[in-house]
Amino acid sequence: MVLKQHEKLSIRKQCELLSVHRSGLCYQPKKPTELNQELMRLIDEQSVKKPYYGVYRMWEWLCKDKGYKVNIKRIRRLYRLMGLAAIGPKPNTSKPAPGHRVYPYLLRNLPITHSNHVWATDLTYISMKQGSLYLMAIIDLKSRSVLNWSVSNSMDAPWYAEVFRETVGKHGKPEIINTEQGSQFTSEVFTKTVIKECEVKLSMDGKGRAIDNVFIERLWRSVKYEYLYLVSCQDTSVV
């Protein structure tokens, strides 16, 4: 978008208008190494099988069972990069992010009787041949159909809100949408879109309740084991 030979605007002025730092024009992001790509693929696959594996157990599995000689710090960094965390109690997990409100779980003992009664949404990590992406999907809990999906290279709240808004435009609004308690879903950007703009009730999984969003978790298992792990993803056209 920045033209070096623009007739009227200098490069500095163009950067100011686009809110882009001038030093970032020539920046080339460093690609993950082949080893990191391979490790992330294995971590992703194993975390679906055994979501209770934390950094230490995953590192132990990679070293002892798979024969990799890697430092535990590398595995911890890859966990953060992939947005992974083991299922289990953690210190201060009951505290939401500053300014974020956690909403109650509304689906307990609730009979789901028709389409657009309850939707569920979540995201998962996708390992690509070069880099990684995040896949978000919204499903209808009555029909189990995938209403909408999207991929992004970051987990920002405006992306979540836009995908939800787009889904409502295509299928009408649900009565309830259920999410996890991730900071993106508890953010003001997402909650305002759901509750105020679309007038939908927001439900969130309880702490320590891994099966509260079981249907979309089952979708991720199908997507990964029946397709993604069998196909080498080079770009988003195969997702």
C-alpha positions, 0 to 999 in steps of 0.5 A: 500500500506504500508507494515509494515513487508516489508523486505527492506523498513521501514515504514518511507521510504515507506511513503516518496516514496508514498508521504504519511505522516506517521501520516496519516496511522492510521487516521480514518476519523470521520463518519457524525452523523445520524442527519447530514446525515438526515439534508443533505438529507432534505437540498438536497431535498429542494434545488432542489425544491427551489434553491433560499433558502440560509442558513437562509431560509433553517434553518428556514424551518428545524426548523419551518416546520420540527421541528429540533432544530439545530443551524444555524451554523450547516446548514451553515457548511453543506451547505459548505460541500455539495457545495451548494449556493442559486441562487441570486446575491452575493458580488464579484461573478464577480471575478474569482479565482486567475489565473482562466479565465471565458469564455463567454456563446456561446449558446445564439441564437445558433441552435443545429443541430447535435450530438456532436455539443454541450455538457453540464456538471455539478455536483450534491451532492448525500447523501449516507447512510454513507457520501456523493458523487458528481455525474458528468455527460456529456450530448449531447444537441441534443440527450439529452443522457447521454454520461458519468458519474462518482462519486467522494468523492471530487470536484477536477479539475483532476477528471473533466478533466479525465471524459471529456477526457474519454468521448471524447475517447468514443464518439469523441469530440464536437464542444462546451462544456458548463459548469458553472463558478465553480472553478473546470471548470475554473481551468487551469487543466480543461480548458487546457484539453478542449481547448488545448488537445482536441481542443474544444470551452469552453462555460460558464453560465452567472452570474445570468443565472440559465437557461443557463444549464437548460437541465442538471439541469433537468437531476438532478431533474429526477435522484434525484426525480425519483430514488435517493430519492426513494432508500437508497444509501448505496454504489456507486453500486446503483448510 
